[in-house]
Amino acid sequence: MPEKTKLTVRIDRTALDRAKRYAADHNTSLSRLISEFLAMLDVEAQPSRTPILSRLTGILPAEASARHLAEAFVK
């Protein structure tokens, strides 16, 4: 098990309250939520591969552009 340490951060009260509600709604602690988020950060990965980016990669043809997407949603 990795060694744990205490961290003090300053955060906007509104953001903290929202994060606490999110953690409670997902049956986890704020510490675990933050730890898991930080563990997902891979500073050496280029470009960043978040889970959502990994799922979306490759679903559009290579020639698709922002204009193609805009036209698809305007119809």
C-alpha positions as CSV (number, residue, x, y, z in Angstrom):
1,M,0.0,0.0,0.0
2,P,1.4,3.4,-0.9
3,E,2.5,5.7,1.9
4,K,-0.1,8.4,2.6
5,T,0.6,12.0,3.6
6,K,-1.4,15.0,4.6
7,L,-1.9,17.9,2.2
8,T,-3.3,21.3,2.9
9,V,-4.8,23.3,0.0
10,R,-6.8,26.5,-0.3
11,I,-10.0,26.2,-2.4
12,D,-13.0,28.4,-3.0
13,R,-15.8,27.5,-0.4
14,T,-18.4,27.0,-3.2
15,A,-16.1,24.5,-5.0
16,L,-15.4,22.7,-1.8
17,D,-19.1,22.3,-0.9
18,R,-19.8,21.1,-4.4
19,A,-17.0,18.6,-4.2
20,K,-18.2,17.3,-0.8
21,R,-21.7,16.8,-2.2
22,Y,-20.3,15.0,-5.3
23,A,-18.2,12.7,-3.1
24,A,-21.2,11.9,-0.8
25,D,-23.4,11.3,-3.8
26,H,-20.9,8.8,-5.1
27,N,-20.3,7.1,-1.7
28,T,-16.7,8.1,-1.5
29,S,-14.5,10.5,0.6
30,L,-13.2,13.8,-0.7
31,S,-9.7,12.4,0.0
32,R,-10.3,9.4,-2.2
33,L,-11.9,11.5,-4.9
34,I,-8.9,13.8,-5.1
35,S,-6.4,10.9,-4.9
36,E,-8.1,9.1,-7.8
37,F,-8.2,12.3,-9.8
38,L,-4.5,13.0,-9.2
39,A,-3.6,9.4,-10.0
40,M,-5.3,9.8,-13.5
41,L,-2.9,12.6,-14.3
42,D,0.0,11.3,-16.4
43,V,2.3,14.2,-16.9
44,E,4.4,12.3,-19.5
45,A,1.4,11.4,-21.8
46,Q,1.1,13.5,-24.9
47,P,-1.6,14.2,-25.7
48,S,-3.5,13.7,-22.5
49,R,-5.7,10.6,-22.6
50,T,-8.6,10.9,-20.3
51,P,-11.1,8.1,-20.2
52,I,-13.6,10.1,-22.2
53,L,-11.0,11.1,-24.8
54,S,-10.0,7.4,-25.2
55,R,-13.6,6.4,-25.8
56,L,-14.2,9.2,-28.4
57,T,-10.9,8.7,-30.3
58,G,-11.5,7.4,-33.8
59,I,-15.3,7.7,-33.9
60,L,-15.1,10.4,-36.6
61,P,-13.5,10.1,-40.0
62,A,-10.1,11.8,-40.3
63,E,-11.5,14.4,-42.8
64,A,-14.1,15.6,-40.3
65,S,-13.8,19.2,-39.3
66,A,-15.6,21.6,-36.9
67,R,-17.6,22.8,-39.9
68,H,-18.8,19.2,-40.6
69,L,-19.8,18.8,-37.0
70,A,-21.7,22.1,-36.9
71,E,-23.6,21.3,-40.1
72,A,-24.5,17.9,-38.7
73,F,-26.1,19.4,-35.6
74,V,-27.8,22.3,-37.3
75,K,-29.9,20.1,-39.6
